[in-house]
Amino acid sequence: MHKKVIIESLKVFGVGAIIGLIIMFFMESNNLTIPFITGVITLSVYSRENLFF
């Protein structure tokens, strides 16, 4: 069960990071914290909905 949760969390974080990279591209920004922050926000929203943690 724990392995499945970790894999699912990494998938969700990766999707959030990709969304952050797209936002960073359109903003023409070099700030690499944007993908990290959007990944964390996506993971926190997803985990709140599914009660992983």
N, CA, C, O and CB atoms as a CASP TS submission, in Angstrom:
PFRMAT TS
TARGET T0000
AUTHOR 0000-0000-0000
METHOD Language model
MODEL 1
PARENT N/A
ATOM      1  N   MET     1       0.823  -1.198   0.000  1.00  0.00           N
ATOM      2  CA  MET     1       0.000   0.000   0.000  1.00  0.00           C
ATOM      3  C   MET     1       0.864   1.257   0.000  1.00  0.00           C
ATOM      4  O   MET     1       0.563   2.208  -0.722  1.00  0.00           O
ATOM      5  CB  MET     1      -0.934   0.001   1.206  1.00  0.00           C
ATOM      6  N   HIS     2       1.922   1.279   0.790  1.00  0.00           N
ATOM      7  CA  HIS     2       2.755   2.468   0.881  1.00  0.00           C
ATOM      8  C   HIS     2       3.479   2.738  -0.430  1.00  0.00           C
ATOM      9  O   HIS     2       3.654   3.891  -0.824  1.00  0.00           O
ATOM     10  CB  HIS     2       3.760   2.323   2.012  1.00  0.00           C
ATOM     11  N   LYS     3       3.896   1.675  -1.101  1.00  0.00           N
ATOM     12  CA  LYS     3       4.593   1.845  -2.368  1.00  0.00           C
ATOM     13  C   LYS     3       3.667   2.473  -3.408  1.00  0.00           C
ATOM     14  O   LYS     3       4.091   3.313  -4.202  1.00  0.00           O
ATOM     15  CB  LYS     3       5.130   0.495  -2.873  1.00  0.00           C
ATOM     16  N   LYS     4       2.410   2.063  -3.396  1.00  0.00           N
ATOM     17  CA  LYS     4       1.432   2.612  -4.333  1.00  0.00           C
ATOM     18  C   LYS     4       1.195   4.095  -4.051  1.00  0.00           C
ATOM     19  O   LYS     4       1.058   4.883  -4.987  1.00  0.00           O
ATOM     20  CB  LYS     4       0.105   1.833  -4.247  1.00  0.00           C
ATOM     21  N   VAL     5       1.147   4.480  -2.798  1.00  0.00           N
ATOM     22  CA  VAL     5       0.935   5.871  -2.418  1.00  0.00           C
ATOM     23  C   VAL     5       2.110   6.731  -2.858  1.00  0.00           C
ATOM     24  O   VAL     5       1.915   7.843  -3.348  1.00  0.00           O
ATOM     25  CB  VAL     5       0.727   5.991  -0.907  1.00  0.00           C
ATOM     26  N   ILE     6       3.326   6.226  -2.688  1.00  0.00           N
ATOM     27  CA  ILE     6       4.514   6.975  -3.084  1.00  0.00           C
ATOM     28  C   ILE     6       4.538   7.170  -4.597  1.00  0.00           C
ATOM     29  O   ILE     6       4.826   8.270  -5.070  1.00  0.00           O
ATOM     30  CB  ILE     6       5.792   6.253  -2.616  1.00  0.00           C
ATOM     31  N   ILE     7       4.244   6.136  -5.351  1.00  0.00           N
ATOM     32  CA  ILE     7       4.240   6.237  -6.807  1.00  0.00           C
ATOM     33  C   ILE     7       3.161   7.209  -7.268  1.00  0.00           C
ATOM     34  O   ILE     7       3.401   8.038  -8.147  1.00  0.00           O
ATOM     35  CB  ILE     7       4.022   4.854  -7.446  1.00  0.00           C
ATOM     36  N   GLU     8       1.986   7.110  -6.683  1.00  0.00           N
ATOM     37  CA  GLU     8       0.899   8.025  -7.048  1.00  0.00           C
ATOM     38  C   GLU     8       1.248   9.466  -6.698  1.00  0.00           C
ATOM     39  O   GLU     8       0.923  10.381  -7.454  1.00  0.00           O
ATOM     40  CB  GLU     8      -0.401   7.618  -6.346  1.00  0.00           C
ATOM     41  N   SER     9       1.904   9.678  -5.566  1.00  0.00           N
ATOM     42  CA  SER     9       2.315  11.022  -5.170  1.00  0.00           C
ATOM     43  C   SER     9       3.340  11.598  -6.136  1.00  0.00           C
ATOM     44  O   SER     9       3.276  12.778  -6.482  1.00  0.00           O
ATOM     45  CB  SER     9       2.885  11.006  -3.757  1.00  0.00           C
ATOM     46  N   LEU    10       4.277  10.777  -6.568  1.00  0.00           N
ATOM     47  CA  LEU    10       5.269  11.240  -7.540  1.00  0.00           C
ATOM     48  C   LEU    10       4.633  11.581  -8.881  1.00  0.00           C
ATOM     49  O   LEU    10       5.045  12.535  -9.541  1.00  0.00           O
ATOM     50  CB  LEU    10       6.346  10.183  -7.735  1.00  0.00           C
ATOM     51  N   LYS    11       3.643  10.814  -9.282  1.00  0.00           N
ATOM     52  CA  LYS    11       2.927  11.120 -10.527  1.00  0.00           C
ATOM     53  C   LYS    11       2.226  12.470 -10.429  1.00  0.00           C
ATOM     54  O   LYS    11       2.310  13.293 -11.340  1.00  0.00           O
ATOM     55  CB  LYS    11       1.903  10.015 -10.850  1.00  0.00           C
ATOM     56  N   VAL    12       1.535  12.686  -9.317  1.00  0.00           N
ATOM     57  CA  VAL    12       0.795  13.942  -9.144  1.00  0.00           C
ATOM     58  C   VAL    12       1.759  15.114  -9.072  1.00  0.00           C
ATOM     59  O   VAL    12       1.503  16.161  -9.667  1.00  0.00           O
ATOM     60  CB  VAL    12      -0.081  13.894  -7.873  1.00  0.00           C
ATOM     61  N   PHE    13       2.859  14.955  -8.354  1.00  0.00           N
ATOM     62  CA  PHE    13       3.858  16.026  -8.262  1.00  0.00           C
ATOM     63  C   PHE    13       4.443  16.315  -9.641  1.00  0.00           C
ATOM     64  O   PHE    13       4.670  17.473  -9.991  1.00  0.00           O
ATOM     65  CB  PHE    13       4.986  15.643  -7.267  1.00  0.00           C
ATOM     66  N   GLY    14       4.688  15.262 -10.425  1.00  0.00           N
ATOM     67  CA  GLY    14       5.231  15.444 -11.779  1.00  0.00           C
ATOM     68  C   GLY    14       4.276  16.206 -12.677  1.00  0.00           C
ATOM     69  O   GLY    14       4.703  17.059 -13.455  1.00  0.00           O
ATOM     70  N   VAL    15       2.988  15.908 -12.581  1.00  0.00           N
ATOM     71  CA  VAL    15       1.999  16.637 -13.372  1.00  0.00           C
ATOM     72  C   VAL    15       1.986  18.110 -12.966  1.00  0.00           C
ATOM     73  O   VAL    15       1.923  18.990 -13.824  1.00  0.00           O
ATOM     74  CB  VAL    15       0.594  16.016 -13.197  1.00  0.00           C
ATOM     75  N   GLY    16       2.044  18.375 -11.682  1.00  0.00           N
ATOM     76  CA  GLY    16       2.084  19.761 -11.212  1.00  0.00           C
ATOM     77  C   GLY    16       3.342  20.482 -11.666  1.00  0.00           C
ATOM     78  O   GLY    16       3.297  21.663 -12.009  1.00  0.00           O
ATOM     79  N   ALA    17       4.457  19.776 -11.668  1.00  0.00           N
ATOM     80  CA  ALA    17       5.710  20.390 -12.115  1.00  0.00           C
ATOM     81  C   ALA    17       5.664  20.694 -13.610  1.00  0.00           C
ATOM     82  O   ALA    17       6.181  21.722 -14.048  1.00  0.00           O
ATOM     83  CB  ALA    17       6.902  19.471 -11.798  1.00  0.00           C
ATOM     84  N   ILE    18       5.058  19.820 -14.388  1.00  0.00           N
ATOM     85  CA  ILE    18       4.928  20.074 -15.829  1.00  0.00           C
ATOM     86  C   ILE    18       4.024  21.283 -16.072  1.00  0.00           C
ATOM     87  O   ILE    18       4.307  22.110 -16.939  1.00  0.00           O
ATOM     88  CB  ILE    18       4.364  18.825 -16.558  1.00  0.00           C
ATOM     89  N   ILE    19       2.945  21.379 -15.309  1.00  0.00           N
ATOM     90  CA  ILE    19       2.091  22.563 -15.415  1.00  0.00           C
ATOM     91  C   ILE    19       2.886  23.815 -15.054  1.00  0.00           C
ATOM     92  O   ILE    19       2.744  24.855 -15.698  1.00  0.00           O
ATOM     93  CB  ILE    19       0.850  22.427 -14.498  1.00  0.00           C
ATOM     94  N   GLY    20       3.713  23.712 -14.034  1.00  0.00           N
ATOM     95  CA  GLY    20       4.567  24.842 -13.644  1.00  0.00           C
ATOM     96  C   GLY    20       5.566  25.207 -14.721  1.00  0.00           C
ATOM     97  O   GLY    20       5.847  26.388 -14.925  1.00  0.00           O
ATOM     98  N   LEU    21       6.109  24.214 -15.418  1.00  0.00           N
ATOM     99  CA  LEU    21       7.030  24.509 -16.520  1.00  0.00           C
ATOM    100  C   LEU    21       6.319  25.225 -17.660  1.00  0.00           C
ATOM    101  O   LEU    21       6.877  26.130 -18.282  1.00  0.00           O
ATOM    102  CB  LEU    21       7.674  23.220 -17.037  1.00  0.00           C
ATOM    103  N   ILE    22       5.087  24.815 -17.928  1.00  0.00           N
ATOM    104  CA  ILE    22       4.305  25.491 -18.974  1.00  0.00           C
ATOM    105  C   ILE    22       4.022  26.937 -18.574  1.00  0.00           C
ATOM    106  O   ILE    22       4.144  27.847 -19.394  1.00  0.00           O
ATOM    107  CB  ILE    22       2.975  24.738 -19.236  1.00  0.00           C
ATOM    108  N   ILE    23       3.646  27.146 -17.319  1.00  0.00           N
ATOM    109  CA  ILE    23       3.416  28.511 -16.827  1.00  0.00           C
ATOM    110  C   ILE    23       4.697  29.326 -16.923  1.00  0.00           C
ATOM    111  O   ILE    23       4.674  30.482 -17.345  1.00  0.00           O
ATOM    112  CB  ILE    23       2.904  28.493 -15.367  1.00  0.00           C
ATOM    113  N   MET    24       5.814  28.720 -16.530  1.00  0.00           N
ATOM    114  CA  MET    24       7.101  29.402 -16.584  1.00  0.00           C
ATOM    115  C   MET    24       7.459  29.779 -18.017  1.00  0.00           C
ATOM    116  O   MET    24       8.011  30.853 -18.256  1.00  0.00           O
ATOM    117  CB  MET    24       8.196  28.522 -15.981  1.00  0.00           C
ATOM    118  N   PHE    25       7.148  28.899 -18.975  1.00  0.00           N
ATOM    119  CA  PHE    25       7.439  29.166 -20.378  1.00  0.00           C
ATOM    120  C   PHE    25       6.638  30.362 -20.887  1.00  0.00           C
ATOM    121  O   PHE    25       7.186  31.240 -21.554  1.00  0.00           O
ATOM    122  CB  PHE    25       7.139  27.931 -21.226  1.00  0.00           C
ATOM    123  N   PHE    26       5.335  30.398 -20.572  1.00  0.00           N
ATOM    124  CA  PHE    26       4.500  31.484 -21.069  1.00  0.00           C
ATOM    125  C   PHE    26       4.761  32.804 -20.353  1.00  0.00           C
ATOM    126  O   PHE    26       4.512  33.873 -20.910  1.00  0.00           O
ATOM    127  CB  PHE    26       3.047  31.114 -20.931  1.00  0.00           C
ATOM    128  N   MET    27       5.260  32.737 -19.125  1.00  0.00           N
ATOM    129  CA  MET    27       5.615  33.962 -18.418  1.00  0.00           C
ATOM    130  C   MET    27       6.993  34.457 -18.833  1.00  0.00           C
ATOM    131  O   MET    27       7.394  35.561 -18.464  1.00  0.00           O
ATOM    132  CB  MET    27       5.572  33.738 -16.911  1.00  0.00           C
ATOM    133  N   GLU    28       7.714  33.655 -19.593  1.00  0.00           N
ATOM    134  CA  GLU    28       9.087  33.954 -20.005  1.00  0.00           C
ATOM    135  C   GLU    28       9.953  34.252 -18.786  1.00  0.00           C
ATOM    136  O   GLU    28      10.664  35.255 -18.725  1.00  0.00           O
ATOM    137  CB  GLU    28       9.116  35.146 -20.985  1.00  0.00           C
ATOM    138  N   SER    29       9.864  33.349 -17.828  1.00  0.00           N
ATOM    139  CA  SER    29      10.571  33.508 -16.567  1.00  0.00           C
ATOM    140  C   SER    29      11.648  32.431 -16.445  1.00  0.00           C
ATOM    141  O   SER    29      11.520  31.340 -17.001  1.00  0.00           O
ATOM    142  CB  SER    29       9.589  33.439 -15.374  1.00  0.00           C
ATOM    143  N   ASN    30      12.708  32.757 -15.710  1.00  0.00           N
ATOM    144  CA  ASN    30      13.761  31.781 -15.432  1.00  0.00           C
ATOM    145  C   ASN    30      13.734  31.318 -13.990  1.00  0.00           C
ATOM    146  O   ASN    30      14.703  30.738 -13.501  1.00  0.00           O
ATOM    147  CB  ASN    30      15.120  32.366 -15.754  1.00  0.00           C
ATOM    148  N   ASN    31      12.631  31.569 -13.307  1.00  0.00           N
ATOM    149  CA  ASN    31      12.493  31.222 -11.901  1.00  0.00           C
ATOM    150  C   ASN    31      12.086  29.752 -11.778  1.00  0.00           C
ATOM    151  O   ASN    31      10.943  29.400 -12.070  1.00  0.00           O
ATOM    152  CB  ASN    31      11.455  32.143 -11.205  1.00  0.00           C
ATOM    153  N   LEU    32      12.997  28.912 -11.356  1.00  0.00           N
ATOM    154  CA  LEU    32      12.732  27.472 -11.286  1.00  0.00           C
ATOM    155  C   LEU    32      11.925  27.056 -10.061  1.00  0.00           C
ATOM    156  O   LEU    32      11.635  25.872  -9.889  1.00  0.00           O
ATOM    157  CB  LEU    32      14.028  26.724 -11.295  1.00  0.00           C
ATOM    158  N   THR    33      11.562  28.002  -9.218  1.00  0.00           N
ATOM    159  CA  THR    33      10.714  27.638  -8.079  1.00  0.00           C
ATOM    160  C   THR    33       9.252  27.490  -8.495  1.00  0.00           C
ATOM    161  O   THR    33       8.465  26.878  -7.774  1.00  0.00           O
ATOM    162  CB  THR    33      10.837  28.687  -6.970  1.00  0.00           C
ATOM    163  N   ILE    34       8.883  28.043  -9.648  1.00  0.00           N
ATOM    164  CA  ILE    34       7.485  27.951 -10.095  1.00  0.00           C
ATOM    165  C   ILE    34       7.055  26.491 -10.288  1.00  0.00           C
ATOM    166  O   ILE    34       6.002  26.113  -9.773  1.00  0.00           O
ATOM    167  CB  ILE    34       7.293  28.733 -11.412  1.00  0.00           C
ATOM    168  N   PRO    35       7.827  25.640 -11.014  1.00  0.00           N
ATOM    169  CA  PRO    35       7.401  24.236 -11.133  1.00  0.00           C
ATOM    170  C   PRO    35       7.352  23.502  -9.796  1.00  0.00           C
ATOM    171  O   PRO    35       6.470  22.673  -9.572  1.00  0.00           O
ATOM    172  CB  PRO    35       8.330  23.501 -12.067  1.00  0.00           C
ATOM    173  N   PHE    36       8.298  23.804  -8.909  1.00  0.00           N
ATOM    174  CA  PHE    36       8.314  23.156  -7.603  1.00  0.00           C
ATOM    175  C   PHE    36       7.080  23.549  -6.789  1.00  0.00           C
ATOM    176  O   PHE    36       6.444  22.700  -6.163  1.00  0.00           O
ATOM    177  CB  PHE    36       9.596  23.522  -6.839  1.00  0.00           C
ATOM    178  N   ILE    37       6.750  24.833  -6.804  1.00  0.00           N
ATOM    179  CA  ILE    37       5.610  25.307  -6.031  1.00  0.00           C
ATOM    180  C   ILE    37       4.305  24.743  -6.585  1.00  0.00           C
ATOM    181  O   ILE    37       3.443  24.316  -5.817  1.00  0.00           O
ATOM    182  CB  ILE    37       5.566  26.837  -6.027  1.00  0.00           C
ATOM    183  N   THR    38       4.149  24.735  -7.911  1.00  0.00           N
ATOM    184  CA  THR    38       2.920  24.187  -8.478  1.00  0.00           C
ATOM    185  C   THR    38       2.826  22.685  -8.233  1.00  0.00           C
ATOM    186  O   THR    38       1.726  22.159  -8.061  1.00  0.00           O
ATOM    187  CB  THR    38       2.847  24.482  -9.980  1.00  0.00           C
ATOM    188  N   GLY    39       3.966  21.982  -8.213  1.00  0.00           N
ATOM    189  CA  GLY    39       3.957  20.557  -7.881  1.00  0.00           C
ATOM    190  C   GLY    39       3.498  20.313  -6.457  1.00  0.00           C
ATOM    191  O   GLY    39       2.710  19.403  -6.199  1.00  0.00           O
ATOM    192  N   VAL    40       3.983  21.117  -5.540  1.00  0.00           N
ATOM    193  CA  VAL    40       3.591  20.974  -4.130  1.00  0.00           C
ATOM    194  C   VAL    40       2.116  21.312  -3.943  1.00  0.00           C
ATOM    195  O   VAL    40       1.406  20.625  -3.209  1.00  0.00           O
ATOM    196  CB  VAL    40       4.459  21.880  -3.230  1.00  0.00           C
ATOM    197  N   ILE    41       1.658  22.366  -4.607  1.00  0.00           N
ATOM    198  CA  ILE    41       0.246  22.739  -4.487  1.00  0.00           C
ATOM    199  C   ILE    41      -0.642  21.639  -5.065  1.00  0.00           C
ATOM    200  O   ILE    41      -1.649  21.272  -4.459  1.00  0.00           O
ATOM    201  CB  ILE    41      -0.028  24.082  -5.206  1.00  0.00           C
ATOM    202  N   THR    42      -0.273  21.114  -6.232  1.00  0.00           N
ATOM    203  CA  THR    42      -1.052  20.043  -6.844  1.00  0.00           C
ATOM    204  C   THR    42      -1.094  18.818  -5.946  1.00  0.00           C
ATOM    205  O   THR    42      -2.148  18.205  -5.777  1.00  0.00           O
ATOM    206  CB  THR    42      -0.475  19.675  -8.205  1.00  0.00           C
ATOM    207  N   LEU    43       0.040  18.462  -5.372  1.00  0.00           N
ATOM    208  CA  LEU    43       0.101  17.301  -4.483  1.00  0.00           C
ATOM    209  C   LEU    43      -0.742  17.517  -3.231  1.00  0.00           C
ATOM    210  O   LEU    43      -1.422  16.598  -2.775  1.00  0.00           O
ATOM    211  CB  LEU    43       1.551  17.005  -4.092  1.00  0.00           C
ATOM    212  N   SER    44      -0.704  18.724  -2.675  1.00  0.00           N
ATOM    213  CA  SER    44      -1.478  18.963  -1.456  1.00  0.00           C
ATOM    214  C   SER    44      -2.984  18.937  -1.734  1.00  0.00           C
ATOM    215  O   SER    44      -3.755  18.427  -0.920  1.00  0.00           O
ATOM    216  CB  SER    44      -1.083  20.308  -0.836  1.00  0.00           C
ATOM    217  N   VAL    45      -3.405  19.483  -2.879  1.00  0.00           N
ATOM    218  CA  VAL    45      -4.827  19.439  -3.223  1.00  0.00           C
ATOM    219  C   VAL    45      -5.266  18.011  -3.487  1.00  0.00           C
ATOM    220  O   VAL    45      -6.334  17.592  -3.040  1.00  0.00           O
ATOM    221  CB  VAL    45      -5.118  20.316  -4.447  1.00  0.00           C
ATOM    222  N   TYR    46      -4.445  17.264  -4.211  1.00  0.00           N
ATOM    223  CA  TYR    46      -4.792  15.884  -4.546  1.00  0.00           C
ATOM    224  C   TYR    46      -4.837  15.009  -3.288  1.00  0.00           C
ATOM    225  O   TYR    46      -5.727  14.170  -3.145  1.00  0.00           O
ATOM    226  CB  TYR    46      -3.783  15.310  -5.555  1.00  0.00           C
ATOM    227  N   SER    47      -3.883  15.206  -2.386  1.00  0.00           N
ATOM    228  CA  SER    47      -3.865  14.392  -1.180  1.00  0.00           C
ATOM    229  C   SER    47      -5.016  14.762  -0.244  1.00  0.00           C
ATOM    230  O   SER    47      -5.504  13.914   0.502  1.00  0.00           O
ATOM    231  CB  SER    47      -2.530  14.548  -0.459  1.00  0.00           C
ATOM    232  N   ARG    48      -5.445  16.005  -0.279  1.00  0.00           N
ATOM    233  CA  ARG    48      -6.587  16.402   0.546  1.00  0.00           C
ATOM    234  C   ARG    48      -7.864  15.752   0.032  1.00  0.00           C
ATOM    235  O   ARG    48      -8.719  15.339   0.815  1.00  0.00           O
ATOM    236  CB  ARG    48      -6.739  17.935   0.566  1.00  0.00           C
ATOM    237  N   GLU    49      -7.990  15.664  -1.315  1.00  0.00           N
ATOM    238  CA  GLU    49      -9.176  15.047  -1.883  1.00  0.00           C
ATOM    239  C   GLU    49      -9.212  13.546  -1.659  1.00  0.00           C
ATOM    240  O   GLU    49     -10.285  12.977  -1.459  1.00  0.00           O
ATOM    241  CB  GLU    49      -9.252  15.341  -3.351  1.00  0.00           C
ATOM    242  N   ASN    50      -8.044  12.891  -1.689  1.00  0.00           N
ATOM    243  CA  ASN    50      -7.999  11.439  -1.591  1.00  0.00           C
ATOM    244  C   ASN    50      -7.529  10.935  -0.229  1.00  0.00           C
ATOM    245  O   ASN    50      -7.497   9.725  -0.001  1.00  0.00           O
ATOM    246  CB  ASN    50      -7.103  10.897  -2.656  1.00  0.00           C
ATOM    247  N   LEU    51      -7.172  11.824   0.660  1.00  0.00           N
ATOM    248  CA  LEU    51      -6.748  11.484   2.029  1.00  0.00           C
ATOM    249  C   LEU    51      -5.647  10.438   2.042  1.00  0.00           C
ATOM    250  O   LEU    51      -5.760   9.403   2.699  1.00  0.00           O
ATOM    251  CB  LEU    51      -7.933  10.983   2.840  1.00  0.00           C
ATOM    252  N   PHE    52      -4.561  10.730   1.293  1.00  0.00           N
ATOM    253  CA  PHE    52      -3.412   9.839   1.285  1.00  0.00           C
ATOM    254  C   PHE    52      -2.682   9.856   2.616  1.00  0.00           C
ATOM    255  O   PHE    52      -2.295   8.810   3.137  1.00  0.00           O
ATOM    256  CB  PHE    52      -2.464  10.218   0.170  1.00  0.00           C
ATOM    257  N   PHE    53      -2.497  11.051   3.163  1.00  0.00           N
ATOM    258  CA  PHE    53      -1.609  11.193   4.295  1.00  0.00           C
ATOM    259  C   PHE    53      -2.370  11.392   5.575  1.00  0.00           C
ATOM    260  O   PHE    53      -1.765  11.531   6.638  1.00  0.00           O
ATOM    261  CB  PHE    53      -0.668  12.330   4.080  1.00  0.00           C
TER
END
